[in-house]
Amino acid sequence: MLILELDQSVALVTGGAKGLGFAIATYLAGKGSKVSVVDLDAEAIAALPPSMDGYVLDVTSRADAKTVVNEIIQRHGRIDILVNNAGVIFSEPFVNIMNPKGMMHDYERFRRSITANLDSVFIMTSSVVEKMVTLRTKGVVVSISSISACGNEGQTAYSAAKAGVNAMTRTWSKELGRMGIRCNAVAPGFIDTPSTRSALNESIIKHIQSNTPLRRLGHAEEVAQAVASVITNDFINGVVLDVNGGLTI
C-alpha cells in the first residue's frame, strides 16, 4: 500500500492565485507540499508568497499547459498532485422572456463556459497524467466540481460543465487506477468567496443560507480540507465528495 504523504509531495493547483484555489494551495503548502500555482491573473501570481511557485497560464491552451507542466517537472522532478480548480461561475437562463430579441441562451457564451470549466480540466489532466505515466508517478488528480452539477436553475452551461467534470473523473478513475493514479472530485456547495459574492446578490445568498441545514455558506478552508482528505486516503478513487452543508439542489 502506497500512502501519499502531503509533506513529501509536489502539487499543482490551477486557478490557485486567489479565492478558493488560493485557499487550497495555502492548505497544501501548510502541510508541507511543494506547491506550484497557475493562474491567468498575472498580478495575483506576482503576489503569491515565496513558498509557492507561480506561473501565468491560460488553462484552455494545450500548448501552454504542456510547457508549464514541463517547467514544473524540470524544477521538482515530478508532479504528484493535480488540483483542477480553475473555472468561472456563469449564470444565464435558458429562456429569458424579458428579452424578446435575445430570448434563448446565447450559444457563444455557452461554449465559453464549457471551455473554461470543462475543456480546461481535460487539457490540464491530460498534460499532467502524460508525465505521471511516463515517469511512473503514483499520483492523484482532484477536480473541483460543484453542487450545480446536479442541475441548477439558470446555469445550463455551468451545470453541464461540472456534470462533465464528474463524468470524466469517474471514467479516469477506472482507466488510470490500474496505473496507480487516483482521480476524485470535490463538489462544493455555496462557498463564501469573492466570486460567489459577485455572482449572487444578497437576497439569493440569504435564500441559500436559509435552505442549508447548517444555515451558512461554506468556508474555503473546509473545501481545502476535503481536497486533502481525498488525496491522502489511498482507497478513495472515483468519488465525487459533496461539501455543501447538507444543501441539495
C-alpha positions in Angstrom: 0.0 0.0 0.0 1.4 3.4 -1.0 0.1 6.4 1.0 0.7 9.8 -0.5 2.1 12.0 2.2 1.5 15.7 1.7 4.8 16.7 3.2 6.6 14.7 0.6 4.5 15.7 -2.4 4.7 18.1 -5.4 1.3 19.7 -6.1 0.0 21.8 -8.9 -3.1 23.9 -8.3 -4.9 25.6 -11.2 -6.6 28.9 -10.6 -4.7 29.0 -7.4 -3.7 32.6 -7.0 -6.8 33.8 -5.3 -10.2 32.7 -3.9 -10.9 29.0 -3.4 -7.8 27.9 -5.3 -5.5 30.0 -3.1 -7.1 28.5 0.0 -6.4 25.0 -1.4 -2.8 25.9 -2.3 -2.2 27.5 1.1 -3.6 24.5 2.9 -1.4 22.0 0.9 1.6 24.2 1.4 0.9 24.4 5.1 1.0 20.6 5.2 4.4 20.6 3.6 3.7 20.2 -0.1 5.8 21.9 -2.7 3.1 23.9 -4.4 3.1 25.3 -7.9 0.2 27.6 -8.8 -1.0 28.5 -12.3 -3.4 31.3 -12.9 -4.5 33.7 -15.6 -4.1 36.7 -13.3 -0.5 37.9 -13.5 -0.9 40.4 -10.6 -2.2 37.7 -8.3 0.6 35.3 -9.4 3.2 38.1 -8.6 1.6 38.4 -5.1 2.0 34.8 -4.2 4.0 34.0 -1.1 7.7 33.0 -1.7 6.8 29.4 -0.6 4.8 28.9 -3.8 6.0 28.8 -7.4 3.7 30.8 -9.7 3.1 30.6 -13.4 0.8 32.7 -15.6 -1.2 30.3 -17.7 -4.4 30.1 -19.7 -5.5 26.6 -18.8 -7.5 26.3 -22.0 -4.3 26.4 -24.1 -3.0 22.9 -24.7 0.5 24.1 -25.9 1.0 26.5 -22.9 -0.2 23.9 -20.4 2.3 21.3 -21.7 5.1 24.0 -21.5 4.3 24.9 -17.9 3.9 21.3 -16.8 7.4 20.5 -18.3 8.8 23.5 -16.4 7.4 22.3 -13.1 8.8 18.8 -13.6 12.2 20.2 -14.6 12.2 22.1 -11.3 10.8 19.4 -9.0 11.3 16.1 -10.8 7.6 15.1 -10.9 4.0 16.2 -10.1 2.3 14.0 -7.5 -1.0 16.0 -7.2 -3.0 18.0 -9.7 -5.9 20.1 -8.4 -8.1 21.3 -11.2 -9.7 24.3 -9.6 -9.6 26.9 -12.4 -13.0 27.8 -13.7 -15.6 30.6 -14.0 -19.0 30.7 -12.4 -21.6 31.5 -15.1 -25.3 32.1 -14.9 -27.8 32.6 -17.8 -31.4 31.4 -18.1 -32.1 29.1 -21.0 -35.2 31.2 -21.9 -35.5 34.9 -20.9 -38.9 36.1 -21.9 -38.0 39.6 -20.7 -35.6 39.9 -23.6 -37.6 39.0 -26.8 -34.7 39.9 -29.2 -32.4 37.5 -27.4 -34.7 35.2 -25.7 -32.7 32.0 -25.8 -29.4 31.2 -24.1 -26.5 32.6 -26.2 -24.6 29.7 -27.8 -21.2 31.5 -27.8 -21.5 32.2 -24.1 -22.4 28.6 -23.6 -19.3 27.4 -25.4 -17.0 29.8 -23.5 -18.4 28.5 -20.2 -17.8 24.8 -21.3 -14.3 25.7 -22.5 -13.4 27.4 -19.2 -14.9 24.9 -16.9 -14.7 21.5 -18.7 -12.2 21.7 -21.5 -9.6 23.2 -19.1 -9.9 20.1 -16.8 -9.3 17.8 -19.8 -6.3 19.8 -21.0 -4.6 20.1 -17.6 -5.2 16.5 -16.6 -4.0 15.2 -20.0 -0.8 17.3 -19.7 -0.1 16.1 -16.2 -1.1 12.5 -16.5 1.1 12.0 -19.5 4.0 12.9 -17.3 2.8 10.8 -14.4 2.6 7.7 -16.7 5.9 8.4 -18.3 7.7 8.9 -15.0 5.7 6.1 -13.3 4.4 8.6 -10.7 1.7 7.2 -8.4 -0.3 10.4 -8.3 -3.7 11.9 -7.6 -6.0 14.2 -9.7 -8.6 16.2 -7.8 -11.1 18.2 -9.8 -13.2 20.9 -8.3 -16.8 20.2 -9.3 -19.9 21.9 -7.9 -23.3 21.3 -6.4 -24.6 22.8 -9.7 -23.6 19.5 -11.4 -27.0 18.2 -10.2 -28.6 20.9 -12.4 -29.1 24.4 -11.1 -31.8 26.7 -12.4 -30.3 29.4 -14.5 -26.9 27.7 -15.0 -27.3 25.5 -18.1 -23.7 25.8 -19.2 -22.0 25.8 -15.8 -24.1 22.8 -14.6 -23.4 20.9 -17.8 -19.6 21.6 -17.5 -19.5 20.4 -13.9 -21.5 17.3 -14.6 -19.0 16.6 -17.3 -16.2 17.0 -14.8 -17.9 14.4 -12.6 -18.2 12.0 -15.5 -14.6 12.4 -16.6 -13.4 11.9 -13.0 -15.3 8.6 -12.7 -14.1 7.5 -16.2 -10.4 8.3 -15.5 -10.6 6.6 -12.1 -11.3 3.4 -13.9 -8.7 3.9 -16.6 -5.9 5.3 -14.5 -6.4 3.4 -11.2 -4.6 0.4 -12.6 -1.6 2.7 -13.2 -1.6 3.9 -9.6 -3.2 7.3 -10.5 -6.4 8.1 -8.5 -9.0 10.5 -9.7 -11.6 12.2 -7.5 -13.7 15.3 -7.4 -14.8 17.6 -4.6 -18.2 19.3 -5.2 -18.6 22.4 -3.1 -21.9 23.9 -2.3 -22.1 27.7 -2.0 -18.7 28.9 -0.5 -18.2 32.4 0.9 -15.6 33.6 -1.7 -15.4 36.9 -3.7 -16.5 35.0 -6.8 -19.7 33.8 -5.1 -20.4 37.2 -3.7 -20.0 38.8 -7.2 -22.1 36.1 -8.9 -25.0 36.2 -6.4 -26.9 39.1 -4.9 -27.6 39.3 -1.2 -31.2 38.1 -1.3 -30.1 34.9 -3.2 -27.4 34.3 -0.6 -29.8 34.7 2.2 -32.2 32.2 0.5 -29.4 29.7 0.1 -28.4 30.1 3.8 -32.0 29.5 4.9 -32.2 26.3 2.8 -28.9 24.9 4.0 -29.3 22.8 7.2 -26.2 24.4 8.7 -27.6 27.9 7.9 -24.5 29.3 6.4 -22.2 29.4 3.4 -19.2 27.2 3.4 -15.6 28.3 4.1 -12.8 27.9 1.6 -10.7 26.1 4.1 -13.4 23.5 4.5 -13.1 22.7 0.8 -9.3 22.6 1.1 -9.7 20.1 3.9 -11.9 17.9 1.7 -9.3 18.1 -1.1 -6.6 16.9 1.3 -8.8 14.1 2.5 -9.3 12.5 -1.0 -5.6 13.0 -1.7 -4.3 11.2 1.5 -6.7 8.3 1.6 -5.3 5.8 -0.8 -8.5 3.8 -1.2 -10.7 6.8 -2.3 -10.9 6.6 -6.1 -13.7 7.7 -8.5 -15.5 9.6 -5.8 -17.3 13.0 -6.1 -17.3 14.3 -2.5 -20.1 16.7 -1.7 -19.1 19.6 0.6 -22.3 21.6 0.9 -23.6 21.7 4.4 -26.5 19.4 3.6 -27.9 21.5 0.8 -29.3 19.6 -2.2 -30.4 21.5 -5.3 
